[in-house]
Amino acid sequence: MIRDFARMTWPEVEAALALRLPALLPIGAIEQHGAHLPLTTDHDLACGVAREVAVRTGAFLLPGLAYGDAATAQSFPGTLSIRPDTLRALVVDIGLDLKRQGIPALITVNAHFGNRDPVAQAARLLGEAGMPVLMLDHPGLEELAEALCESTPAGPGFFHADEVETSMMLALRPDAVQMDKAAPEYPEFPPTFGMEPMQLREISKSGVFGDPRPSTSETGQAFLTGIADRALPLITAFMARHGLPEGPWPR
């Protein structure tokens, strides 16, 4: 059993506070992922990775933030984006309230690129308030993709609705994946990609970047396991740096 806020009662949280556990906060987005993956893919992936980490460490697992800064996908129907300052404020408010009740550190588990800047800004503000934050963004993903994938990525470090994300979704929510609609697309990235705001629909008609067809649930579980395993030494180093118990924590 993990320390999951979605299942815990307040006396159970109170009893665990003496262990000085960090809290894991999954952060995703509601945005298009091609014709074969659900709009909640980033949220599902963040929660899945965070759960794997919680199983290994005994840290608190918080309910995930489903909404993120998905402005680059707003030209696709179904995408729901919040402003960067809204996300920053949410993470800061959650972090401060964790600190208020004695939880000594926050670990964000982010699965959406657009969230990185707002989360980094929130981490800085929380650090200034005495609440250390470790930001995890699928550590080791590129190395794992090179080892596990049959397909070629659409771009260096760019994984979206491809074999990587589709495999992970097959491991987490196979009922939500429509493999009969999975099709490859390898867009041509403009020279200024990443240097100016642009809509992804200008680049990819389907919203897919890469080839999802070789995806399997076994590959997806290998990704989840590999990412969580690579997160553990980072968490240990983070906790030690702040003079906190390094875990794993007793159940």
C-alpha contacts under 8 A as a table, 3 or more apart, distances in Angstrom:
res1	aa1	res2	aa2	distance
1	M	55	V	7.81
1	M	251	R	7.79
2	I	54	A	6.45
2	I	55	V	5.86
2	I	58	G	6.16
2	I	59	A	7.87
2	I	60	F	7.69
2	I	61	L	7.74
2	I	251	R	7.70
3	R	7	R	7.90
3	R	8	M	6.93
3	R	54	A	7.45
3	R	58	G	6.42
3	R	59	A	6.53
3	R	60	F	4.96
3	R	61	L	6.02
4	D	7	R	5.51
4	D	8	M	6.01
4	D	60	F	6.02
4	D	61	L	4.73
4	D	62	L	6.45
5	F	8	M	4.98
5	F	9	T	7.68
5	F	60	F	7.04
5	F	61	L	6.02
5	F	62	L	5.38
5	F	63	P	6.60
6	A	62	L	7.29
6	A	63	P	6.41
8	M	12	E	6.07
8	M	13	V	6.78
9	T	12	E	5.29
9	T	13	V	6.51
10	W	13	V	5.09
10	W	14	E	6.11
11	P	14	E	4.94
11	P	15	A	6.10
12	E	15	A	5.18
12	E	16	A	6.45
13	V	16	A	5.21
13	V	17	L	6.36
14	E	17	L	5.37
14	E	18	A	7.97
15	A	18	A	6.85
16	A	19	L	5.67
16	A	20	R	7.71
16	A	21	L	7.70
17	L	20	R	5.64
17	L	21	L	6.86
17	L	102	G	6.58
17	L	103	I	6.63
19	L	245	P	7.87
19	L	249	W	7.28
20	R	102	G	7.63
20	R	103	I	6.23
20	R	104	P	6.20
20	R	244	L	7.22
20	R	245	P	6.73
21	L	58	G	7.88
21	L	59	A	5.49
21	L	60	F	6.73
21	L	103	I	6.33
21	L	104	P	6.86
21	L	105	A	7.46
21	L	245	P	7.59
21	L	249	W	7.43
22	P	59	A	5.62
22	P	60	F	6.36
22	P	103	I	6.16
22	P	104	P	6.02
22	P	105	A	4.68
22	P	106	L	5.54
22	P	107	I	6.87
23	A	59	A	5.85
23	A	60	F	4.57
23	A	61	L	5.96
23	A	62	L	6.65
23	A	103	I	7.15
23	A	105	A	6.47
23	A	106	L	5.01
23	A	107	I	5.98
24	L	50	A	6.49
24	L	54	A	7.51
24	L	59	A	6.86
24	L	60	F	5.98
24	L	61	L	4.97
24	L	62	L	5.82
24	L	106	L	6.20
24	L	107	I	4.81
24	L	108	T	5.84
24	L	109	V	6.82
25	L	50	A	7.40
25	L	61	L	6.71
25	L	62	L	5.31
25	L	63	P	6.94
25	L	64	G	5.91
25	L	65	L	7.58
25	L	106	L	7.25
25	L	107	I	6.12
25	L	108	T	4.74
25	L	109	V	5.85
26	P	43	H	7.43
26	P	46	A	4.98
26	P	47	C	5.30
26	P	50	A	6.09
26	P	62	L	7.26
26	P	63	P	7.17
26	P	64	G	4.50
26	P	65	L	6.23
26	P	108	T	5.95
26	P	109	V	4.58
26	P	110	N	5.91
26	P	111	A	7.86
27	I	42	D	7.98
27	I	43	H	6.39
27	I	46	A	5.91
27	I	47	C	7.68
27	I	64	G	5.70
27	I	65	L	4.82
27	I	66	A	6.32
27	I	67	Y	7.54
27	I	68	G	7.28
27	I	108	T	6.96
27	I	109	V	5.96
27	I	110	N	4.71
27	I	111	A	6.38
27	I	112	H	7.55
27	I	115	N	7.92
28	G	40	T	7.88
28	G	41	T	7.95
28	G	42	D	4.66
28	G	43	H	3.89
28	G	44	D	7.45
28	G	45	L	7.60
28	G	46	A	5.87
28	G	64	G	7.48
28	G	65	L	6.15
28	G	66	A	5.09
28	G	67	Y	6.05
28	G	68	G	5.95
28	G	110	N	6.12
28	G	111	A	5.32
28	G	112	H	5.63
28	G	115	N	7.91
29	A	40	T	6.66
29	A	41	T	7.70
29	A	42	D	5.40
29	A	43	H	5.60
29	A	65	L	7.82
29	A	66	A	5.33
29	A	67	Y	4.42
29	A	68	G	4.39
29	A	69	D	6.93
29	A	70	A	6.50
29	A	80	L	7.76
29	A	81	S	7.47
29	A	111	A	7.90
29	A	112	H	6.43
30	I	39	L	5.27
30	I	40	T	5.11
30	I	41	T	7.44
30	I	42	D	7.06
30	I	43	H	7.21
30	I	66	A	6.59
30	I	67	Y	5.67
30	I	68	G	6.95
30	I	70	A	7.21
30	I	78	G	7.65
30	I	79	T	5.51
30	I	80	L	5.41
30	I	81	S	7.00
31	E	39	L	4.96
31	E	40	T	6.83
31	E	41	T	7.84
31	E	42	D	7.91
31	E	70	A	6.38
31	E	73	A	6.37
31	E	74	Q	7.72
31	E	76	F	7.90
31	E	78	G	6.50
31	E	79	T	4.01
31	E	80	L	6.26
31	E	81	S	7.72
32	Q	37	L	7.88
32	Q	38	P	7.25
32	Q	39	L	5.14
32	Q	73	A	6.78
32	Q	76	F	6.42
32	Q	77	P	7.59
32	Q	78	G	6.69
32	Q	79	T	5.84
32	Q	207	G	6.71
33	H	36	H	7.19
33	H	37	L	5.34
33	H	38	P	6.51
33	H	39	L	6.26
33	H	41	T	7.16
33	H	160	H	6.91
33	H	161	A	5.04
33	H	207	G	5.92
33	H	208	V	6.49
34	G	37	L	6.06
34	G	161	A	6.16
34	G	182	A	7.86
34	G	206	S	5.44
34	G	207	G	4.63
34	G	208	V	5.13
35	A	178	Q	7.76
35	A	181	K	6.01
35	A	182	A	6.77
35	A	206	S	7.03
35	A	207	G	7.89
36	H	177	V	5.76
36	H	178	Q	4.58
36	H	179	M	6.01
36	H	180	D	7.56
36	H	181	K	5.20
36	H	182	A	5.26
37	L	41	T	6.70
37	L	161	A	6.99
37	L	166	T	7.16
37	L	169	M	7.97
37	L	176	A	6.80
37	L	177	V	5.27
37	L	178	Q	6.59
38	P	41	T	5.59
38	P	176	A	6.39
38	P	177	V	7.09
39	L	42	D	7.87
39	L	78	G	6.94
39	L	79	T	7.06
40	T	43	H	5.30
40	T	44	D	6.10
40	T	66	A	7.38
41	T	44	D	5.07
41	T	45	L	6.12
41	T	165	E	7.94
41	T	169	M	7.21
42	D	45	L	5.11
42	D	46	A	6.12
42	D	111	A	5.37
42	D	112	H	6.07
43	H	46	A	5.22
43	H	47	C	6.19
43	H	64	G	7.18
43	H	65	L	7.28
43	H	66	A	5.15
43	H	67	Y	7.76
43	H	111	A	7.04
44	D	47	C	5.24
44	D	48	G	6.01
44	D	169	M	7.60
44	D	172	L	7.55
45	L	48	G	4.98
45	L	49	V	6.15
45	L	111	A	6.35
45	L	165	E	7.90
45	L	168	M	7.10
45	L	169	M	7.11
45	L	172	L	7.82
46	A	49	V	5.37
46	A	50	A	6.09
46	A	64	G	7.65
46	A	109	V	5.92
46	A	110	N	5.79
46	A	111	A	5.04
47	C	50	A	5.08
47	C	51	R	6.03
47	C	64	G	6.30
47	C	109	V	7.91
48	G	51	R	5.20
48	G	52	E	6.40
48	G	172	L	6.84
48	G	224	L	7.38
49	V	52	E	5.12
49	V	53	V	6.37
49	V	109	V	7.41
49	V	138	H	7.89
49	V	224	L	5.85
49	V	227	I	7.25
49	V	228	A	6.39
50	A	53	V	5.06
50	A	54	A	6.09
50	A	61	L	7.11
50	A	109	V	6.14
50	A	228	A	7.84
51	R	54	A	4.89
51	R	55	V	6.13
51	R	61	L	6.90
52	E	55	V	5.22
52	E	56	R	6.52
52	E	224	L	7.09
52	E	225	T	7.09
52	E	228	A	5.94
53	V	56	R	5.21
53	V	57	T	6.14
53	V	59	A	7.96
53	V	228	A	5.30
53	V	229	D	7.83
53	V	231	A	7.41
53	V	232	L	7.44
54	A	57	T	5.21
54	A	58	G	5.24
54	A	59	A	5.28
54	A	60	F	6.78
54	A	61	L	6.20
55	V	58	G	5.92
55	V	59	A	8.00
56	R	248	P	6.89
57	T	232	L	7.86
57	T	247	G	6.10
57	T	248	P	4.24
57	T	249	W	5.99
58	G	247	G	7.69
58	G	248	P	6.03
58	G	249	W	5.17
58	G	250	P	6.75
58	G	251	R	6.51
59	A	248	P	7.85
59	A	249	W	7.06
65	L	68	G	7.55
67	Y	80	L	7.18
67	Y	81	S	6.65
67	Y	82	I	6.65
68	G	81	S	5.83
68	G	82	I	5.62
68	G	83	R	7.79
68	G	84	P	7.80
68	G	87	L	6.47
68	G	112	H	7.67
68	G	114	G	7.40
68	G	115	N	6.08
69	D	81	S	5.12
69	D	82	I	5.19
69	D	83	R	5.94
69	D	84	P	5.82
69	D	87	L	7.35
69	D	114	G	5.37
69	D	115	N	5.59
70	A	73	A	5.72
70	A	74	Q	6.80
70	A	79	T	7.13
70	A	80	L	6.90
70	A	81	S	4.70
70	A	82	I	7.15
70	A	114	G	6.10
70	A	115	N	7.97
71	A	74	Q	5.27
71	A	81	S	5.68
71	A	82	I	7.82
71	A	114	G	7.90
71	A	199	Q	7.77
72	T	75	S	7.67
72	T	197	P	7.32
72	T	198	M	6.14
72	T	199	Q	4.64
72	T	200	L	5.81
73	A	76	F	5.77
73	A	79	T	6.37
73	A	199	Q	5.92
73	A	200	L	5.76
73	A	201	R	6.95
74	Q	77	P	7.06
74	Q	79	T	5.50
74	Q	80	L	7.12
74	Q	81	S	7.20
74	Q	199	Q	7.28
75	S	79	T	7.87
75	S	199	Q	6.68
75	S	200	L	7.92
75	S	201	R	6.42
76	F	79	T	6.17
76	F	201	R	6.95
82	I	86	T	6.41
82	I	87	L	6.90
83	R	86	T	5.16
83	R	87	L	6.58
84	P	87	L	5.25
84	P	88	R	6.14
84	P	115	N	7.51
84	P	117	D	7.92
84	P	118	P	5.40
85	D	88	R	4.90
85	D	89	A	6.00
85	D	118	P	6.69
86	T	89	A	5.14
86	T	90	L	6.22
87	L	90	L	5.07
87	L	91	V	6.30
87	L	115	N	7.80
87	L	118	P	6.31
87	L	119	V	7.32
88	R	91	V	5.36
88	R	92	V	6.18
88	R	118	P	4.92
88	R	119	V	5.82
88	R	121	Q	6.62
88	R	122	A	5.05
89	A	92	V	5.05
89	A	93	D	5.99
89	A	122	A	7.08
90	L	93	D	5.21
90	L	94	I	6.15
91	V	94	I	5.21
91	V	95	G	6.02
91	V	119	V	7.00
91	V	122	A	6.11
92	V	95	G	5.08
92	V	96	L	6.09
92	V	122	A	5.40
92	V	123	A	7.49
92	V	125	L	7.15
92	V	126	L	6.17
93	D	96	L	5.21
93	D	97	D	6.22
94	I	97	D	5.24
94	I	98	L	6.20
95	G	98	L	5.13
95	G	99	K	6.25
95	G	106	L	6.55
95	G	126	L	6.78
95	G	131	M	7.01
96	L	99	K	5.02
96	L	100	R	6.14
96	L	126	L	7.12
96	L	131	M	7.28
97	D	100	R	4.92
97	D	101	Q	6.61
98	L	101	Q	5.54
98	L	102	G	6.54
98	L	103	I	5.24
98	L	104	P	7.55
99	K	102	G	5.16
99	K	103	I	5.17
99	K	104	P	5.91
99	K	105	A	7.47
99	K	131	M	6.46
100	R	103	I	7.52
104	P	131	M	6.58
104	P	132	P	7.51
104	P	244	L	7.88
105	A	131	M	5.81
105	A	132	P	5.21
105	A	133	V	6.02
106	L	131	M	7.31
106	L	132	P	6.42
106	L	133	V	4.81
106	L	134	L	6.43
107	I	133	V	5.61
107	I	134	L	4.70
107	I	135	M	5.93
107	I	136	L	7.10
108	T	133	V	7.29
108	T	134	L	6.29
108	T	135	M	4.98
108	T	136	L	5.85
109	V	135	M	6.57
109	V	136	L	4.98
109	V	137	D	6.07
109	V	138	H	7.51
110	N	113	F	7.91
110	N	115	N	7.28
110	N	116	R	7.63
110	N	135	M	7.51
110	N	136	L	6.20
110	N	137	D	5.07
110	N	138	H	7.32
111	A	137	D	6.23
111	A	138	H	7.02
112	H	115	N	5.74
112	H	116	R	7.46
113	F	116	R	5.70
114	G	117	D	7.12
115	N	118	P	5.64
115	N	119	V	6.03
116	R	119	V	5.29
116	R	120	A	6.04
117	D	120	A	5.06
117	D	121	Q	6.22
118	P	121	Q	5.12
118	P	122	A	6.22
119	V	122	A	4.98
119	V	123	A	6.08
119	V	135	M	7.77
120	A	123	A	5.00
120	A	124	R	6.32
120	A	135	M	7.54
121	Q	124	R	5.20
121	Q	125	L	6.42
122	A	125	L	5.14
122	A	126	L	6.09
123	A	126	L	5.10
123	A	127	G	5.95
123	A	132	P	7.32
123	A	133	V	5.45
123	A	134	L	7.76
123	A	135	M	7.89
124	R	127	G	5.07
124	R	128	E	6.28
125	L	128	E	5.17
125	L	129	A	6.45
126	L	129	A	4.92
126	L	130	G	6.37
126	L	131	M	5.08
126	L	132	P	6.57
126	L	133	V	7.18
127	G	130	G	5.07
127	G	131	M	4.90
127	G	132	P	4.90
127	G	133	V	6.71
128	E	131	M	7.30
132	P	242	H	7.63
134	L	235	I	7.58
134	L	238	F	6.90
136	L	139	P	6.55
136	L	231	A	7.45
138	H	141	L	5.71
138	H	227	I	5.72
138	H	231	A	7.93
139	P	227	I	5.69
139	P	230	R	6.09
139	P	231	A	6.25
140	G	143	E	5.40
140	G	144	L	6.14
140	G	226	G	7.63
140	G	227	I	6.14
140	G	230	R	6.48
141	L	144	L	5.07
141	L	145	A	6.01
141	L	223	F	7.65
141	L	227	I	6.66
142	E	145	A	5.06
142	E	146	E	6.26
142	E	157	G	5.98
143	E	146	E	5.28
143	E	147	A	6.43
144	L	147	A	5.08
144	L	148	L	5.88
144	L	223	F	6.73
144	L	226	G	7.14
145	A	148	L	5.21
145	A	149	C	5.34
145	A	164	V	6.80
145	A	223	F	7.97
146	E	149	C	6.05
148	L	219	T	6.66
148	L	222	A	7.96
149	C	152	T	7.47
149	C	163	E	6.83
149	C	164	V	7.23
149	C	214	P	7.96
149	C	219	T	7.77
150	E	214	P	6.57
151	S	163	E	6.87
151	S	210	G	7.49
151	S	211	D	6.14
151	S	212	P	7.97
151	S	214	P	7.04
152	T	210	G	6.83
152	T	211	D	7.45
153	P	156	P	6.88
153	P	157	G	7.76
153	P	158	F	6.83
153	P	159	F	6.75
153	P	162	D	7.71
153	P	209	F	7.55
153	P	210	G	5.47
153	P	211	D	7.73
154	A	158	F	6.46
154	A	159	F	7.31
154	A	186	Y	5.58
154	A	187	P	7.17
154	A	209	F	5.36
154	A	210	G	4.72
155	G	158	F	5.13
155	G	159	F	7.80
158	F	209	F	7.81
159	F	162	D	6.15
159	F	164	V	6.53
159	F	165	E	6.97
159	F	209	F	6.85
159	F	210	G	7.60
160	H	164	V	7.70
160	H	165	E	6.40
160	H	208	V	6.33
160	H	209	F	5.49
160	H	210	G	7.47
161	A	164	V	7.51
161	A	165	E	5.52
161	A	166	T	6.00
161	A	207	G	7.43
161	A	208	V	5.13
161	A	209	F	6.26
161	A	210	G	7.40
161	A	212	P	6.68
162	D	165	E	5.67
162	D	166	T	5.85
162	D	184	P	7.76
162	D	208	V	6.42
162	D	209	F	5.91
162	D	210	G	4.95
162	D	211	D	5.07
162	D	212	P	4.25
163	E	166	T	5.18
163	E	167	S	5.73
163	E	210	G	7.24
163	E	211	D	5.83
163	E	212	P	4.07
163	E	213	R	6.76
163	E	214	P	6.34
163	E	215	S	4.99
164	V	167	S	5.44
164	V	168	M	6.40
164	V	212	P	7.60
164	V	215	S	7.34
164	V	220	G	7.09
164	V	223	F	7.78
165	E	168	M	5.15
165	E	169	M	6.17
165	E	220	G	7.73
166	T	169	M	5.07
166	T	170	L	6.15
166	T	177	V	7.62
166	T	212	P	6.05
166	T	215	S	5.99
166	T	216	T	7.83
166	T	220	G	7.57
167	S	170	L	5.02
167	S	171	A	6.43
167	S	212	P	7.90
167	S	215	S	4.65
167	S	216	T	5.01
167	S	217	S	5.34
167	S	218	E	7.55
167	S	219	T	5.82
167	S	220	G	4.10
167	S	221	Q	7.77
168	M	171	A	5.12
168	M	172	L	6.24
168	M	217	S	6.63
168	M	219	T	7.26
168	M	220	G	3.71
168	M	221	Q	6.37
168	M	223	F	6.76
168	M	224	L	6.95
169	M	172	L	4.89
169	M	173	R	5.30
169	M	174	P	6.28
169	M	176	A	7.89
169	M	177	V	6.99
169	M	217	S	7.57
169	M	220	G	6.91
170	L	173	R	5.59
170	L	174	P	4.26
170	L	175	D	7.92
170	L	177	V	6.58
170	L	215	S	7.80
170	L	216	T	6.43
170	L	217	S	4.66
170	L	220	G	6.53
171	A	174	P	6.29
171	A	216	T	7.74
171	A	217	S	4.35
171	A	218	E	6.93
171	A	220	G	5.27
171	A	221	Q	5.62
173	R	176	A	5.56
173	R	177	V	7.07
174	P	177	V	5.39
174	P	217	S	7.90
175	D	178	Q	7.94
178	Q	181	K	5.69
178	Q	182	A	6.87
179	M	182	A	4.95
179	M	213	R	7.39
182	A	212	P	6.08
182	A	213	R	6.03
183	A	208	V	7.80
183	A	211	D	6.57
183	A	212	P	6.56
183	A	213	R	6.57
184	P	208	V	6.67
184	P	209	F	7.29
184	P	210	G	5.60
184	P	211	D	4.15
184	P	212	P	6.30
184	P	213	R	7.24
185	E	204	S	7.24
185	E	206	S	7.31
185	E	208	V	5.70
185	E	209	F	5.64
185	E	210	G	5.43
185	E	211	D	6.49
186	Y	204	S	7.81
186	Y	208	V	7.73
186	Y	209	F	5.62
186	Y	210	G	5.30
186	Y	211	D	7.78
187	P	203	I	5.84
187	P	204	S	5.56
187	P	209	F	6.65
188	E	203	I	6.75
189	F	193	F	6.21
189	F	203	I	6.74
190	P	193	F	5.27
192	T	195	M	5.18
192	T	196	E	6.45
193	F	196	E	6.55
193	F	198	M	7.77
194	G	197	P	7.28
198	M	202	E	7.56
199	Q	202	E	5.64
199	Q	203	I	7.55
200	L	203	I	5.28
200	L	204	S	6.09
200	L	207	G	7.15
201	R	204	S	5.04
201	R	205	K	5.58
201	R	206	S	7.65
201	R	207	G	6.50
202	E	205	K	7.15
204	S	207	G	5.16
204	S	208	V	6.57
204	S	209	F	7.21
205	K	208	V	7.87
208	V	211	D	7.66
211	D	214	P	7.32
212	P	215	S	5.67
215	S	219	T	6.96
215	S	220	G	7.68
216	T	219	T	5.31
216	T	220	G	6.33
217	S	220	G	4.81
217	S	221	Q	6.15
218	E	221	Q	5.22
218	E	222	A	6.28
219	T	222	A	5.02
219	T	223	F	6.33
220	G	223	F	5.09
220	G	224	L	6.36
221	Q	224	L	4.99
221	Q	225	T	6.02
222	A	225	T	5.12
222	A	226	G	5.87
223	F	226	G	5.08
223	F	227	I	5.98
224	L	227	I	5.37
224	L	228	A	6.19
225	T	228	A	5.28
225	T	229	D	6.06
226	G	229	D	5.11
226	G	230	R	6.21
227	I	230	R	5.21
227	I	231	A	6.24
228	A	231	A	5.00
228	A	232	L	6.58
229	D	232	L	5.55
229	D	233	P	7.93
230	R	233	P	6.53
230	R	234	L	7.31
231	A	234	L	5.29
231	A	235	I	6.24
232	L	235	I	5.15
232	L	236	T	6.22
233	P	236	T	4.95
233	P	237	A	6.10
234	L	237	A	5.19
234	L	238	F	6.07
235	I	238	F	5.00
235	I	239	M	6.11
235	I	246	E	7.52
236	T	239	M	5.34
236	T	240	A	6.15
236	T	246	E	4.99
236	T	247	G	6.96
237	A	240	A	5.14
237	A	241	R	6.04
237	A	246	E	7.63
238	F	241	R	5.19
238	F	242	H	6.60
239	M	242	H	5.34
239	M	243	G	6.31
239	M	244	L	4.95
239	M	245	P	6.30
239	M	246	E	5.32
240	A	243	G	4.99
240	A	244	L	5.60
240	A	245	P	6.85
240	A	246	E	5.93
241	R	244	L	7.57
246	E	249	W	8.00
